[in-house]
């Protein structure tokens, strides 16, 4: 039963999987022409069987699948789960629980930053995956046998990847590290696409409060339009156009029509009217209610070489402990430590990160430790007072 296209088969399949300790999960969806991801296929497997669920099949009821995803007694194993979780959050109004992300687990176990699924399968299972169907049109029916086989490979090999990573986590005692990272991944605020917060995703330089007030209003309008019409944001208006409008704050259709990327027809039509209303709302916000972007503390001049030295230490310690650098410290963390030492409150100086890197980073910065070359390796040595 590689492809499920009816509710009865789906119900029976999900009931069997609900008896398993864990299942592996993957999705195929299309999003190039829509705001919301169009779910086309869900692949599921346990130790005994695997199948792909055709979510576009006529008359199929997805309730058995969504109920399975909500069952707390079954662990759901994904690879690079964020987009899959976004799909299920939209369908369920909540996230699947509990979950295990093999990409995050691989980072904790030292396989590098954001390691790909095919790389993990090759390194852990010694199998090369055929990725030739990666950019296939999953919405077209009927699906070919090659498409189905490709899709199922994303959950069948995942079983062995999960088993091996879980064993590694047990041996190296890093389950708590993984749980901390999964806590960030399962924060529902990451999947709530509120128009009120849409302005935060628009990149702009040196924004002033009034500019941000206008940008917030017009970005919220665009987000609502995109959601309602199920179109990509840039099909409504591009980011660059939003930024230009927020900078110039036009108050008439004539002024609005001078905006690059906005035709005179649009400026004088319903879109233009809605934009002008949003601009006016931004202009009417009281000064003390305007949004702001908190600026990072300015770093002292000449701190670059110290930051670079901490980068070397980070690479050394991560190789020593077999953990991805991305998990331990960001470039921003290193700059903060270089400039402010113990006075900063970055994640690299907390919990297990402090244990494997943070303490030594502070010692190096304070001049109590030094990096030396011994043969072909770097070593960290204590300095005499």
N, C-alpha and C positions, 0 to 999 in steps of 0.2 A: 504493500500500500504506500508507494512513494509520494503520491499526490492525493490529497483529500479535497473533495469538491462538494460534499454534502454534509448537512448538520448531523445526521445519524452517525456517520463515520467519524466525524470530529468529536462528538460526544463520547463515543466508545474509546477513541484514541486518548483523549484527555483524561478519561477515568483511569485508564491503565497507567498513564504517566503520573497521575496523582498519588500512586502508591510508591513512587520512586523517591529515593533520598535526594537526588538532584536530577535536573534536566538541563540540556544545553539548548540555547535559543539564539536565533538570528532572524533578521528581517530583510526584505528587499522592498524598496519603495522608490517612487519617482517624485521629484520636487522641482524640476527645472521650470515648469510653467505654472506652479501653484504656490501659495503661501504655506498651506498645510501639507505635510507629507502625505502622498497617496500610497497607502499600504497595499502592496500587491501580493506579498507572499510572506508567510511565517514558517520558519523551519524549526522543528523540535526533535529532540532525541533523548532517550535515556540509555541505560546500559544494553537494553535488549532490542530496541527498534528506533527507527527514524522515519519521519514523514514531513512533507511540505504541505502547508495549508493554503489553498487558493482563496485568498480573502475577497477576490473579485468574482468568484463563482456565483451564479444566479441562485438567490434564495438561501445562501448559507448564513447561519446564525453564529456570530462570533462569541456568544455568551459562554459556551463551555471553555473556550480558550482563555477568555478574560478571567473567568473564575479560577482556572488553573494558575494563572499568573499572580493571583491574589492569595493563593494558599501558602500559609506561613510554614507548613511542614515540608515544603519542597523548595530546595535551593535552585535558583535560576542562574545558570552560568552563561555569561556573554563574553564577547571579546570587543573591546572599545565600545562600551555600552551606551555612551551618552545619547547618540541619535536614536538607538533602539528604545531607550527609556523615554525619550521625547515622544515617540510614536505611541507607546503604551500609555503615557500620561494623558495624552489627548483622548485616547479611547476610553480609559478607565476613570479619569479624574483623580488618579493617584498612581503611585509607582509600584511596579512589581516588587514583592518582598518574599524572602530575603534574596540578595543577589551576590554574585561573585564575578569580578571582571578580570579575565586572564591577562589583559594588557597591563592593568595596574599591578596585578600580582607579579607579572614578569619584571616590571620596573623594581619592585621591592626585592626581587630575587637576583637582580643584577644583569638583566638582559638589555639594558640601555633604555633611552628615552622613547616612549611611544612606539614600542616594537610592533611590527605588523604581524597579522595572523599567519601569513604564509611563511614568514621567517621563523616564528615560534614552532609551527608544525614541522618545518625542515630541521630545526635544531633539537626539538624534543621527541619527535615521532619518526624522524628520518624519512619523510615523504615530501616530494615536491608537488605542490598544488597547481593545477591548471587554472590560471586566472584569465583566460581568453574571453570569458563571458562577463567580465567585471562591468562593462559598460553596456550591457544588453538592455533592451526595452522590456522591463518586467511587466508593463501594463498590457502588452500585446498578447492576445490569445489566439490559438492555443499555445501553451508553453511546449517547447521541444524537450525531448529526453535529455539532450545535452544541458539545457538550462536547469532542469530539475536535478540532474546529477551534480552540477556545479553548486547549486544552492545547498544541497544536502551535505556536500563536503564541508561546508562551513559549520556544521554541527556534529558530524560524525567524528572528525578528527579532533574537534574541540573536547570531546570526552577524554581522550588520552592526554591532551594538553592540560586540562584541569586536574586530572589525577596526579600527574607528575609535579605540577606547580604546588598542589596542595601538600604533597609529600615533602617538597622542599621547604615550604613554610613551616611544617611541623618540625623538621630537623633544625632549621636555623632560628626557630622561636620568634618569627616575625609576624605572626597572625595579628597582633595588636597594631603593627605598622599598617598592615593591609586594611584593617577595620577603620583606622583613622582616615585613610584615603577614600575608602568607600563611603564614609560619612559625608564627605564633601560631594561625592558623585550623586548621592541619594537625597541631597538637599532640594526639596521641591521648588524653592525659589529659583533654581536654575531653569525650570521648565515652565514657569508661569510667565507668559508673554504679555505682560500688561502694557497697554499703550502709554500709560503714565511714565513708564521707565524707558520708553523707546529712544529718547534723546541720548541716553548714556552710550548707545552703540554707535553714534555718529561721531566720526573723528573730526576734530577741529583744533585750531591752534589759538592759544592766548585768548580764550573766551571770556568776555565780560558778562556780568550778571544779567543785564538786559538782553543781550544776545542769547544767553542760555534760556531766559524766560520765553522768548519767541520761539527758539528752537524746540523747546519742550512741547509747546502747544502744536506746532506744525508737524513735529515728528509723531505726536500722539494721534493727530488727525490722519496722517499717512498710514500709521499702523492699523488704526480702526478700518480704514478703507481697504487695506490689503487683506485683513482678516475677513471682512464682510464679503468682498469680491473674490476671495481665495486666489489672489494674484501675488507674485513676488513684490517686495517693497519697491524695488527699482523700476517695476512696471508702472507704478503709480507716480513716483518721483525719485530721481536719483539722489544719493546723499549730497553730492556736490551742489545740487540745486537747492536742497534744504538749507545748506550752509550759506549760500549766497543770499537767499531770501532773508534768513535770520540776520545777516550782516546789514542789509540795506533797508529792511523793514518797510516795504512798499505799502501804501495805504489806499491805492487806487488800482483798478485793472490796467490802466495805462502804464503806471510804474511797474506793476507786476509783469507785464508783457515784455519788459526789457531784460528780464532774467534769462540768462543763458540756459537752454534746455527746456524752456517753457514757451510754447507757441502762443501767438496772439489769440488764436481760437480758444485754447485752453484757459488763458488768462481772463477772457471775457465770458466764459461759460460757467457751469456749476462748479467745476473744480476750482476755478479762480475765486469764485465767491466764497467757497468753503475755506480756501487758503487765507483770504483777506480777513474772514471772521476769526480764524485761528491766530493770525498775526495780531489783530486787535486785542484778542484775549491776552496775548503775551505782553502787549504794551500796557494793558490795564493792571497787570500784577503789581501790587505795592512793592516798594524797594526792599522792605525787610522780608518779603516772601519769595524773592527771586532765588532760583537754584544757584548753586555754586559748585565748582570742582575744587576740592581741597588740594592745594599744591604740596608736592613732596618737599620735605625739608631740603634746602639747598646744601649740596655737598661742598666741603672746602676745596679750594683750588689745589691742584697737585695731588689729589687723592687717588688718581688713576693707577699709578704703580702699586700702591698698597692693595687696591682692589684686584689687580692682576695677580699679585702674589697669593691672595686668598683663593683665586680661581685655580691656581696650581695646587694649593692645599686641598681644595674641594675635589679635584680630579683624583688626586692621590688617595684621599680617604675613601672616596666612593669605589675606587678600584680595590682597595684593601678590604672593604666591607661588602663588596659585590652588591651595590645598590645604585640605581640611576641617579645621576646628578640632579636632574629635574625635580626629583622628590625631596632632596635634601635642602637645596638653597637656590633661590633665583638670583639673577644679576642684581636686582634691587636689594635683596638681602645682603649680598656681598658689599655693595656700596654703603649700605647703612652700617654694617659692622666695621668697615674700614674707617668711616667717618666718626661714628659715635660709640663704638664698642659696646659695653654692657648697658649703656643708656638706651639703646634701641630695643624694640620689642618684636623683632621679626621671628618667623617660625623656625628659622635655622638655629635659634638659641633656645628652643623649647623641646622638651620631651626627648625622644630618641635621637632627634636631629642634633640636639646639643651634645648628647653623649658621644656620637661618632664624629662630629665635626665642630660644633659650636665652641666647645671648651678649648680645643686646640686653635681655632681661629682667633679667639680672644687672647690666648697665650702668645700666638705669633704676632698679633697686633701690638701687644704690650711689651714685646721684646724679651719675653721669658723663654720663648722657643725659637728655633731657627730651622730652616730647611737646608739640608746639605746633600750633596751628591756622593753616594757611596757605590762605586762601580757604575752599573747601569741603572741604579735605582735612587730615588729620593728617600731621605730619612728625616724624621723630625727629632731634633735633639734639644735637651734642656740646656739653657745657658747659665753659667755661674753668675752670681750677683756681682 
